[in-house]
Amino acid sequence: MTTRTSTRAARLDQVCADAIGVARGAITDVDPADIGEHLEAIAEGDRLVTHLFESHLAGYRGWRWAVTVTRVPRSRHVTVCETVLLPGPDALLAPGWVPWNERLQPGDLGVGDLMPTAPDDDRLAQGYVLSDDSAVEEVSWELGLGRSRVMSREGRIDAAQRWYDGEAGPEAPISVAAPRNARCGTCGFYLPLAGSLRSMFGVCGNLYAPDDGRAVSSDHGCGAHSEALQGSAEQPVEELPTVFDDSEVESVAVSRGHGSVEESEPAEDYGHS
């Protein structure tokens, strides 16, 4: 068996609703000119009413003075409960507070800045299980396992997606403008990364490339590809055919000069052949 409970809406107490002067007089911390017209009376409960007044305070556009009054049963004496300044529907409000770690953007960390990483950061995972044996710890450091945390699978996926969508991916302006076959994966200056990112990313090692020393995707590209010269030399150059117009050729008689040799005569030493 279930019972239904209904909440009764608070009824506006007329005695408290008429106490506009009492409510206005309770606002004593500001100049009377900063208190505007009475806006409305709201029933908060039995014999409990909140009066709203327009605020003229500088810098508080749309805010309202709220004064709550009440009275005891069978009494017409109204007393003030509290006075507060509240924002209205169109009030000018400051932006909501955002934690510092959510406000940071890529590149915000400057020289001398410290940014602690949360212990439960999803991008990191335990590098190895710590041991209470000092000998085991020494071997772990010797083998390169001294990092307490390494990037987790979620962290690697997040980094790969960020790189691929940014200036290191195939949609970067420099990559789109490069020749179609000038991709980093086929470039001699491409240094593949280790681990699971090897098949997709590497580091550019070309001194003259704009991405030198940066991680790039294998399908990224630029004009400094190691095979750019060979690719351009293989492209044939179109040659226009030479056209002769016999009607424009003028025959000119040439006289034989002194020392000329006839074709039927033998060649002279150091002369014409």
C-alpha positions in Angstrom: 0.0 0.0 0.0 1.4 3.3 -1.1 0.5 6.8 0.2 0.7 9.9 -1.9 2.1 13.0 -0.4 1.3 16.4 -2.0 3.1 19.6 -1.3 0.9 22.6 -0.8 1.9 25.8 -2.4 2.8 28.5 0.1 0.0 31.1 0.4 0.9 34.7 0.3 0.4 36.2 3.8 -1.3 39.6 3.2 0.0 41.2 6.4 3.6 40.4 5.4 2.9 41.4 1.8 1.7 44.8 2.8 4.9 45.5 4.9 6.7 47.1 2.0 7.8 50.0 4.1 9.3 47.7 6.8 11.2 45.8 4.1 12.5 48.9 2.5 13.6 50.3 5.8 15.7 47.2 6.5 18.1 48.0 3.7 20.4 50.3 5.6 23.9 49.6 4.3 23.5 51.7 1.1 22.3 55.1 0.2 18.4 55.3 -0.2 18.9 56.4 -3.8 20.4 53.0 -4.5 17.0 51.3 -3.7 14.6 51.4 -6.6 10.9 50.5 -7.0 9.2 47.6 -5.3 9.0 44.7 -7.8 7.1 41.9 -6.2 6.3 39.9 -3.1 7.0 36.2 -3.1 5.5 33.7 -0.6 8.3 31.6 0.8 6.2 29.7 3.4 3.4 30.3 6.0 3.7 33.9 7.0 7.0 34.2 5.3 7.3 36.7 2.4 10.3 38.0 0.4 10.1 41.6 -1.0 12.1 42.4 -4.1 13.3 46.0 -4.9 15.2 47.3 -7.9 18.9 48.0 -7.3 20.5 51.2 -8.6 24.0 50.3 -7.4 26.8 51.0 -9.9 28.1 47.8 -11.4 25.0 45.7 -10.4 22.8 46.0 -13.4 19.8 43.7 -13.2 20.4 42.9 -9.5 17.6 43.1 -6.9 17.4 43.8 -3.2 15.6 40.9 -1.4 14.2 41.4 2.1 12.5 38.5 3.8 9.9 39.3 6.5 7.7 37.2 8.8 5.3 37.3 11.7 4.2 35.0 14.5 0.6 33.5 14.4 -2.2 35.8 15.4 0.1 38.8 15.3 0.2 41.7 12.9 3.8 42.8 13.9 6.1 42.1 11.0 9.8 41.4 11.6 12.7 41.3 9.2 14.6 37.9 8.7 17.3 38.8 6.3 18.4 41.3 3.6 20.5 40.3 0.6 21.4 41.5 -2.9 20.5 38.8 -5.5 20.9 38.7 -9.3 17.8 39.0 -11.4 17.1 37.1 -14.7 19.0 39.7 -16.8 21.7 40.5 -14.2 25.3 41.2 -15.2 27.3 38.3 -13.7 31.0 37.4 -13.5 32.0 34.3 -15.5 31.8 31.1 -13.6 34.9 29.9 -11.7 36.9 27.3 -13.5 39.6 25.3 -11.8 43.1 26.2 -12.9 43.8 22.8 -14.4 40.8 23.3 -16.7 41.8 26.8 -17.7 45.2 25.9 -19.0 45.7 25.8 -22.8 48.6 24.2 -24.8 51.6 26.4 -24.6 50.6 28.2 -21.4 53.5 26.8 -19.4 56.3 29.3 -19.3 59.9 29.4 -18.0 59.9 28.7 -14.3 56.3 27.6 -14.1 55.3 24.4 -12.3 52.3 22.3 -13.3 51.7 19.4 -10.9 50.1 16.3 -12.4 47.2 14.7 -10.5 47.9 11.2 -9.0 44.8 9.8 -10.8 45.6 11.4 -14.2 44.0 9.1 -16.8 46.9 9.8 -19.2 49.4 8.0 -17.0 49.8 4.4 -15.7 52.2 2.7 -13.3 55.5 2.0 -15.0 56.3 -1.0 -12.8 55.3 -2.4 -9.4 57.4 -1.0 -6.6 59.3 -3.5 -4.5 60.7 -3.3 -0.9 63.8 -5.1 -2.1 66.6 -2.6 -2.8 68.3 -5.1 -5.1 65.2 -5.3 -7.3 64.9 -1.5 -7.3 68.5 -1.1 -8.5 68.0 -3.6 -11.3 64.8 -1.8 -12.3 66.6 1.5 -12.6 69.5 -0.2 -14.5 67.0 -1.6 -17.0 65.4 1.8 -17.6 62.3 1.0 -15.6 62.9 3.8 -13.1 59.9 5.9 -14.2 57.2 5.6 -11.7 54.5 6.3 -14.3 54.3 6.1 -18.1 51.6 7.1 -20.6 48.5 5.0 -20.5 46.6 3.8 -23.5 44.2 6.6 -23.1 47.0 9.1 -22.9 48.7 7.8 -26.1 45.4 7.9 -28.0 44.7 11.5 -26.8 48.2 12.6 -27.8 48.0 10.9 -31.2 44.6 12.5 -32.0 45.9 15.9 -30.9 49.0 15.7 -33.1 47.1 14.3 -36.1 44.5 17.1 -36.0 47.0 19.8 -35.5 50.0 21.2 -37.5 51.7 17.7 -37.5 48.9 16.0 -39.4 48.0 15.6 -43.1 45.5 18.5 -43.1 48.1 21.1 -42.1 48.4 23.9 -44.7 52.1 23.0 -45.4 51.1 19.4 -45.9 48.2 20.2 -48.3 50.4 22.4 -50.4 53.2 19.8 -50.7 53.4 17.4 -53.6 51.1 14.4 -53.2 54.0 11.9 -53.0 56.1 14.0 -50.6 54.9 12.3 -47.4 57.0 12.0 -44.3 56.7 8.2 -44.1 58.8 7.9 -47.3 61.3 10.7 -46.4 64.8 9.8 -45.5 64.8 12.4 -42.7 61.9 10.7 -41.0 62.8 9.2 -37.6 60.0 6.8 -36.5 59.0 6.8 -32.8 59.3 3.8 -30.6 56.4 1.8 -29.2 52.8 1.8 -30.3 53.1 5.2 -32.0 55.8 4.0 -34.4 53.5 3.0 -37.2 51.9 6.4 -37.2 54.3 9.1 -36.0 57.9 10.0 -36.2 60.2 13.0 -35.7 61.5 15.2 -38.5 65.3 15.4 -38.7 65.6 17.7 -41.7 67.4 20.9 -40.7 65.7 22.9 -43.4 62.2 21.6 -42.8 59.8 23.7 -40.8 59.0 20.7 -38.6 62.6 19.9 -37.7 62.7 18.3 -34.3 58.9 17.9 -34.0 56.6 14.9 -34.1 54.8 14.5 -37.4 52.4 11.9 -38.8 53.6 9.5 -41.5 51.2 11.1 -44.0 52.3 14.6 -43.2 54.3 16.3 -45.9 56.3 19.4 -46.9 58.5 20.6 -49.8 61.8 19.5 -48.0 61.2 15.8 -48.8 64.4 13.9 -49.3 63.3 12.6 -52.7 61.9 15.9 -53.9 64.7 16.5 -56.5 64.4 13.0 -58.0 60.7 13.3 -58.3 60.9 16.6 -60.1 63.6 15.3 -62.5 61.5 12.4 -63.6 58.7 14.7 -64.8 59.0 15.2 -68.6 59.2 18.7 -70.0 56.9 19.4 -72.9 58.7 20.7 -76.0 57.0 22.7 -78.7 57.7 21.4 -82.2 59.8 23.6 -84.5 57.9 24.9 -87.5 59.6 26.1 -90.7 57.8 28.2 -93.2 59.5 27.7 -96.6 57.8 30.7 -98.1 59.7 33.0 -95.8 63.1 31.6 -96.6 65.2 33.9 -98.7 68.0 32.5 -100.8 71.3 34.4 -100.6 74.3 33.9 -102.9 77.6 33.6 -101.1 80.8 34.3 -102.9 83.8 32.1 -102.3 86.5 33.9 -100.4 90.3 33.6 -100.8 91.6 30.3 -99.5 88.4 28.3 -99.9 88.7 24.7 -100.9 86.5 22.9 -103.3 84.8 19.8 -102.1 86.5 17.6 -104.7 90.0 18.8 -103.7 92.0 17.1 -100.9 92.0 18.7 -97.5 94.8 21.1 -96.7 96.9 20.9 -93.6 95.3 22.8 -90.7 92.7 24.0 -93.2 89.2 23.3 -94.2 88.0 19.7 -94.5 
